Amino acid sequence: MILPAQQIVSHYKKGDIVIAPFDEEQVQAASYDLRVGEQGATTTAKKLINIKETGYLALQPGDFAILVTLEELRLGPQFSARIGLRSKYARKGVIATTGPQIDPGYHGRLIVGLTNLTPKPVTLPYKDDFITLEFHKLDEATTKPYDGPYQGKMELGAEEIEAITQSEGMALSEMITTLRSLSANVGELSADMRVLKWVLGIGVGIIAIGVTMIGILVALRP
């Protein structure tokens, strides 16, 4: 069962679902909006970014980023959650690349992957709503709550940062930049070809006029 707004608040007050910091303004009809946290990294910047200090995280065209939510989450053994990108960013051409389900028993902040598929930069301000959680209540509490490697995760670790900042090969953002450069070069070449065709056209015209004049002069010789 998907929890409506009033049940999200009710289960939060009972301690079945913990969201810290909790703000009722973030509660939607049947979900809870999470905000951009303090840490992020992108394939373009190739370093850990303190979003609280910069005020935003910039996603360049083709950029892939990972960032941490502001909120810490704790789910009881009878609750799971599904994660989705806020539509305001989906409409800007951003997609979320993260696991769809948060298992019962999970505790920690969420690490979310984002990709900008558009030719324009997209910025995510610090503390802006960017993903939403849909909570599900199970028929009964699970006997196997989450106990994986991300349990208790509160910040980006060295492994995540290294994976995104030291990745080999050409990132999508670099491919887009390269293609733009090639496109510009092709455009310049096309312009040069048009000028060359114009010059050749004039040259051929002058030669034709010259040949014609010579023919006339030859014909007029006594």
Order of alpha helices (4+ residues) and beta strands (2+ residues): alpha-beta-beta-beta-alpha-beta-beta-beta-alpha-beta-beta-beta-beta-beta-alpha-alpha
